[in-house]
Amino acid sequence: LKRSPPPRCGATQCSAALQRKRQGGMPAVARSRSGARSRSRSHAPKGTPAKHGTKLDGSCIATVRCLSADQPTAGKSGHPGAPMGCAPIAHALWGHLMHFSPMDPRWPNRDRFILSNGHACALQYSMLHLTGYDLPISELEKFRHLHSKAPGHPENFQTPGVEVCTGPLGQGLSNAVGFAIARMHLAARFNRPGFSLFDSAIYTICGDGCMMEGITTEACELAGELGVSGLVCAYDDNNITIDGSTDLAFTEDVGQRFQAFSWDVTTVEDGDTDLGGILASIQRGRSLSKAALIKMKTTIGCGSVKANTAHIHGTPLTAEDLQQMRNSVGFPDHPFHVPKKVGEYYRSRGTQGDEQMTVWRRLLDKYRDAYPAEHAELDRRLSGYLPTTWWGCLERCIAAPVDEGDAVLAAMVAALPELIGGSVAEAPLLLPTVTAFTAEQPSGRHIAFGSGREHAAAAVCNGLAAFGGLVPFWRCPLGSFANAWGAVRLSALGQFRVLHIATFDGADAGEVLALCRATPNLALARPGDAAEVAGAYAAALGSRTRPTVVVLPPPGSQRLVGSSVEAAARGGYTLMDFPEGPPRRALLVASGPELTTAAAAHAALAARGVGARVVSLPSWEIFDEQNEEYHHAVLERPRTKHSTKHKPADRHLPIFFLEEAGVAPFGCDHFVGGDDTHILPVSDGASLAALVEEHLTKLCR
């Protein structure tokens, strides 16, 4: 593949290389979807720089490039190329357009910035440091070090100002669709004449890798179908991947694809130096009634001798490379240098944002006086708390068998206005009390995710949860659930309250259960009837920093004798206790559909003179959070991993775990362990009773 020679140094050489690289392409002007040519300068907002910007703009961009290159070198790993190429985009956003508050990083009406190509995180850390967030230069110097606030990919729980965890490509852009839906919905619900509480924009930067991911197609196609607006995606179109030129594996016309999604598409041909064109395109995209994609033609590693090569994608610059870069822009030869005027300018942008936040807070106080009920509702929802009386809706729908339309979820949606979501087509959901979310009716709470968009549905829900004020849910058949695993895992990492629901489709997807149980900060629930479904949902909504996967029982599952919403919400409980008469001999532990077999075995064992207790354990993670006394009352033994009282000589009743979905319950020794734990296959009650009795006979020998 023929490549243009890399520029020697500086943005001017990068721009020249950019034009040589794309000879024969569109002229260096912004081009809209209609194809009409217009000079970028004509779109520049009043008071903003045209074309190349001011001298201070140039110093700011050079500073961002150098800071972004210094971090991977200091950490001895990382990706300097994309941050250096995207520096003008970041400066346009953070230095001119975005509303943000370092004083209050969680300000509800801030503009959201999501770095979808999370490996370029040095760019985001540079902007957060420069604008005054709690990210001192000492943290940038510890880039990618353990416990640093500048980890190798953005993490919302680690770094102030980061909205979501990104790194797996395409996830951030898909999250951004959820952010935009949330902003539209909350604006429709709470904005009033004279009180525009929610009018922020959603900005995201993505690269070629994001565009190759299937989740991007799912989510962006959904955004177009729903008429999502206020979403601006800056596509870092640098024609380079870690393997080399995009000609190797990615030659499609991304713009035409997004036009087919009903997005607005424009191009900035010189993303290295045309600051005026970048600003005009972003502002234009923000003003549209649809989502906007801006193809920013940039040079990866702009300013370095290795610019426009795959080498700079994921390899830190050497000391000699950095020295050349600093010399080219007149910086002193030491890392992490911020010129005085640049530091003052960016801090003033942070101060300006803090003032905007203060003005918004005053507006909110006036809103409280004018609309006290709406203010109280908004305040409750932004805090993450649920109404104290909402459980009452559950009692009316747990007596009937489990139904395909999920009557329990429908009752919850009717009772809790923060619930928003929907199903993929293969998992029908009946929500008679709410309307569909559309551009014309953004107050709707039923999202039509479409068919086969499991991955996008989960990622969009992550964005909805991250925005605040909403509790999202989505549903799909269990056999398709693994398609969404990347986004489910990021729910757990990002600590988002998302309800992931898998409907029963007869598939033996035991590996999904193992994945869930092996994932930190993710709860799995396998309820056995409608009451336990309600308990699982209640427990999920009660945790504000953890997602939950609920695997529903088969449609038509009858109410189990002894089941309870409150008990199921504790993760485990005694469903059927030891019968009177027969000696206590065993504990049968099961969840989901296997509870019916365990209940039948309970009666068969009693007829054989064997006393057994049936324990329903729908959620191991939630049960493990209960106190020692409750744990002992249910399993008649202390918890294995915490107790110091459980000696090897202690004898307890043997526990028989029933296989789940055709596989052994992964990790069941987490609770019990030892030789008194057995895993049995599931057939019917009589066969299970005979198998238990056979094991008990062997234990007595």
CORJO-V18764 format. One line per field, one symbol per residue. phi: phi as a letter, one per 30 degrees, with the letter a starting at -180 (. if undefined). psi: psi as a letter, one per 40 degrees, with the letter a starting at -180 (. if undefined). Layout:
BEGIN
phi = ???
psi = ???
END
This chain:
BEGIN
phi = .dbdddddaidddddddddddcejddddbdbdedjddadeedcdddjcdchdidddeddddddddddddddedddiakbdddeddceddddeddcbcdcabddbdcedcddcbbcddddddedddddddddjddbddddddceideiddbddbebddcbejddbdblediddddedddeddddddddddcdbeibcdbbdcccbcbbddddddddddeddddedddidbicbcccdccibbddkddddabcdddeddddddicdbbbcdcddbdddddddddddddddcbdbccdcdccdiejcdceibdedebbeddddddddddddcidddbdhdbeeddddddddddddddddddddddddddddddbddddddddddddjdcedcddeddddbcddddbddhdddddddddcdddbllbdddbebcbdcbcddbddbdddbccddicicdddeddddedddddjibbdbabadedcdddcdeddddedddicdbccccddbiddcdddddedddcdhbccbbdcadddedddddddddcdbbdbcccdddejdddddjdadddddcjaaddbdeddjdddbacccaahdddddddddeddddddicdbccccbdbdddddddddddedddchaddddcdcddceddcbddccdcechibddeiddecbiidccbccdcbbddddddddddddddddd
psi = hhiiiiidiidddddddddddfheaiigihhideehhihdddehiheiiibeaiddddddddddddddddddddefiagddddddeddddddcdeddihihddgeehdfiihhhgdgeefddddddddddeeiggiddddefheiheiegieihhdedhhehdihichidddddddddddddddddddddiiheggdgfiihhihiaddddehddddddddddddefhiehhhhhggeehideaieedegeigdddddddefihhihhdgedegddddddddddddeifiihhhhhhihhfheieeifiddedfhiiiddddddddddefiigiifhhidddddddddddddddddddddddddddddddgdddddddddddeeiiidedddeddeeediihidegdddddddddheehhaaiidegihhgeeiiihiddgeeiehhgeahefddddddddddddddieihiiiiiideedddedddddddddefhghhhhhiheehgfddddddddehifhhhhgieaddddddddddddehefhihhhhiiihehihhheihddddeediihdhihihciihdihhhiiadedddddddddddddefhhihhhhgdhddddeeiidddddddefiihdedieegidehhihihhhhihfeiihhededdciaeehihiihciddddddddddddddde.
END
